[in-house]
């Protein structure tokens, strides 16, 4: 005699959830620990200040300036000789889309790499999936963090597009819009 009807399915669903949560926590903890630098990348726009850096400066100094300024969400270090003889640091009030450019090294402030409440990032989707009703935006973020193709994500609240929340993984960092339907984020 086999397990009761629905018992195997419920058991598999429970194992999947446990496995997912282990992977999600590992991905979330890793993402929160540090935001990597983006060599050969510019993040044009959203600048609130810029300044020349002393000779011999490196991108880590621009990153530290961003982390020390509460208004800063992202930064770009421009190599010496591109805009002036000295390196230049641009601090940004939001997270602009990255663009390949060997002039620069950029990055996103670690805590701002995580969540953008009341924000939709429409477009750029390569997959959209329904997720269980009790899964929060952290689940969508964790799925993105463990997927090499994912650059940003949007979690759509339950009841907006379907009875369950939806998670959209994006192959690029697209522009964001204020919208209380969603929570979005950029992969660090």
C-alpha positions as CSV (number, residue, x, y, z in Angstrom):
1,X,0.0,0.0,0.0
2,X,1.4,3.4,-1.0
3,X,1.2,6.7,0.8
4,X,-2.2,8.4,1.1
5,X,-3.4,10.4,-1.9
6,X,-1.6,13.8,-2.0
7,X,1.0,12.6,0.6
8,X,3.8,12.2,-1.9
9,X,3.0,15.5,-3.6
10,X,2.9,17.3,-0.2
11,X,6.1,15.7,0.9
12,X,7.8,16.7,-2.4
13,X,6.5,20.2,-2.1
14,X,7.9,20.4,1.5
15,X,11.3,19.1,0.4
16,X,11.4,21.6,-2.5
17,X,10.6,24.4,-0.1
18,X,13.3,23.4,2.3
19,X,15.9,23.1,-0.5
20,X,14.8,26.4,-1.9
21,X,15.1,28.2,1.5
22,X,18.6,26.8,2.0
23,X,19.7,28.1,-1.4
24,X,17.8,31.4,-0.9
25,X,19.4,32.1,2.5
26,X,22.9,31.2,1.1
27,X,22.3,33.5,-1.9
28,X,20.8,36.3,0.3
29,X,23.6,36.2,2.8
30,X,26.3,36.2,0.1
31,X,24.6,39.2,-1.6
32,X,24.4,41.2,1.5
33,X,28.0,40.6,2.5
34,X,29.5,42.7,-0.3
35,X,28.6,44.3,-3.6
36,X,31.2,43.5,-6.2
37,X,32.8,46.1,-8.3
38,X,31.9,46.2,-12.0
39,X,35.1,46.7,-14.0
40,X,34.8,48.2,-17.5
41,X,31.3,49.4,-16.6
42,X,29.7,52.9,-16.5
43,X,26.4,53.7,-14.8
44,X,25.6,57.0,-16.5
45,X,23.0,59.4,-15.0
46,X,21.5,60.0,-11.6
47,X,24.6,61.9,-10.4
48,X,24.3,64.1,-7.4
49,X,28.0,65.0,-7.0
50,X,31.4,64.3,-8.5
51,X,34.9,65.1,-7.5
52,X,38.5,64.5,-8.6
53,X,40.4,61.9,-6.5
54,X,44.1,62.2,-5.5
55,X,46.8,60.7,-7.8
56,X,47.1,57.0,-7.2
57,X,43.4,56.5,-6.2
58,X,41.5,53.4,-7.1
59,X,37.9,52.4,-7.5
60,X,37.7,51.2,-3.9
61,X,38.1,54.8,-2.7
62,X,35.1,55.9,-4.7
63,X,33.1,52.9,-3.4
64,X,34.0,53.9,0.1
65,X,32.8,57.5,-0.5
66,X,29.5,56.1,-1.7
67,X,29.1,53.9,1.3
68,X,29.8,56.8,3.6
69,X,27.1,59.0,2.1
70,X,23.5,58.2,2.9
71,X,22.2,59.7,-0.3
72,X,24.4,57.5,-2.5
73,X,22.9,54.4,-4.1
74,X,25.5,53.7,-6.8
75,X,28.9,55.1,-7.9
76,X,31.2,55.3,-10.9
77,X,35.0,55.7,-10.8
78,X,36.3,57.3,-14.0
79,X,39.9,56.4,-14.8
80,X,42.6,59.1,-14.8
81,X,43.0,60.8,-18.2
82,X,39.4,60.3,-19.3
83,X,37.7,63.4,-17.9
84,X,40.7,65.0,-16.3
85,X,44.3,64.1,-15.5
86,X,43.0,62.7,-12.2
87,X,40.5,59.9,-11.5
88,X,37.0,61.2,-10.9
89,X,34.3,59.7,-8.6
90,X,30.6,60.1,-9.4
91,X,28.0,59.4,-6.7
92,X,24.5,58.6,-7.8
93,X,21.1,59.1,-6.1
94,X,19.6,56.0,-7.8
95,X,20.9,52.9,-9.5
96,X,21.2,53.6,-13.3
97,X,21.5,50.8,-15.8
98,X,25.1,49.6,-16.4
99,X,26.8,50.1,-19.7
100,X,30.0,48.4,-20.9
101,X,32.8,51.0,-21.1
102,X,36.5,50.6,-20.3
103,X,36.6,54.1,-19.0
104,X,35.2,53.2,-15.7
105,X,34.5,50.9,-12.8
106,X,31.1,51.1,-11.1
107,X,29.1,49.6,-8.3
108,X,25.9,49.5,-6.3
109,X,25.8,50.3,-2.6
110,X,25.3,46.9,-0.9
111,X,22.1,47.6,1.0
112,X,20.6,49.3,-2.0
113,X,21.4,46.3,-4.2
114,X,18.8,44.4,-2.2
115,X,15.3,45.9,-2.4
116,X,13.4,48.7,-4.1
117,X,10.0,48.7,-2.4
118,X,7.0,50.1,-4.4
119,X,9.1,49.8,-7.6
120,X,8.5,48.1,-10.9
121,X,11.2,47.5,-13.4
122,X,9.1,46.7,-16.5
123,X,10.7,44.9,-19.5
124,X,13.9,42.9,-19.9
125,X,12.2,39.7,-18.6
126,X,13.5,36.4,-19.7
127,X,11.2,34.4,-17.3
128,X,8.2,35.1,-15.2
129,X,6.9,32.5,-12.7
130,X,4.1,32.2,-10.2
131,X,5.5,31.5,-6.7
132,X,3.7,30.3,-3.6
133,X,1.5,32.9,-1.8
134,X,3.5,32.8,1.4
135,X,6.8,33.7,-0.4
136,X,8.1,37.2,0.1
137,X,10.2,39.4,-2.3
138,X,13.3,37.8,-0.7
139,X,12.4,34.6,-2.6
140,X,12.5,36.4,-5.9
141,X,15.7,38.1,-5.0
142,X,17.3,34.7,-4.0
143,X,16.2,33.1,-7.3
144,X,17.9,35.9,-9.2
145,X,21.0,35.7,-7.0
146,X,21.6,32.0,-7.9
147,X,20.9,32.5,-11.6
148,X,23.9,33.6,-13.6
149,X,21.8,35.2,-16.4
150,X,19.7,37.4,-14.0
151,X,20.7,41.0,-13.6
152,X,17.6,42.4,-11.9
153,X,14.2,41.2,-10.7
154,X,10.6,42.3,-9.9
155,X,8.3,40.6,-7.4
156,X,4.6,41.4,-8.3
157,X,2.3,41.2,-5.3
158,X,-0.4,38.5,-5.2
159,X,-3.7,39.6,-6.7
160,X,-2.1,42.0,-9.2
161,X,-1.5,39.6,-12.2
162,X,-2.6,36.3,-10.7
163,X,-3.8,34.9,-7.4
164,X,-0.1,34.2,-6.5
165,X,2.8,36.5,-6.5
166,X,4.9,36.5,-9.6
167,X,8.7,36.7,-9.9
168,X,10.2,38.2,-13.1
169,X,13.9,37.6,-13.8
170,X,15.5,40.1,-16.1
171,X,18.6,39.8,-18.3
172,X,19.4,43.5,-17.9
173,X,18.9,46.3,-15.5
174,X,15.9,48.2,-16.9
175,X,14.6,51.6,-15.8
176,X,12.4,51.6,-12.7
177,X,9.0,53.1,-12.1
178,X,7.2,53.9,-8.8
179,X,4.4,51.4,-8.4
180,X,3.0,49.9,-5.3
181,X,2.3,46.6,-7.2
182,X,5.9,45.5,-6.8
183,X,9.2,45.2,-5.2
184,X,12.3,45.1,-7.4
185,X,16.0,44.9,-7.1
186,X,19.3,44.9,-8.9
187,X,21.7,42.0,-8.5
188,X,24.8,43.1,-6.7
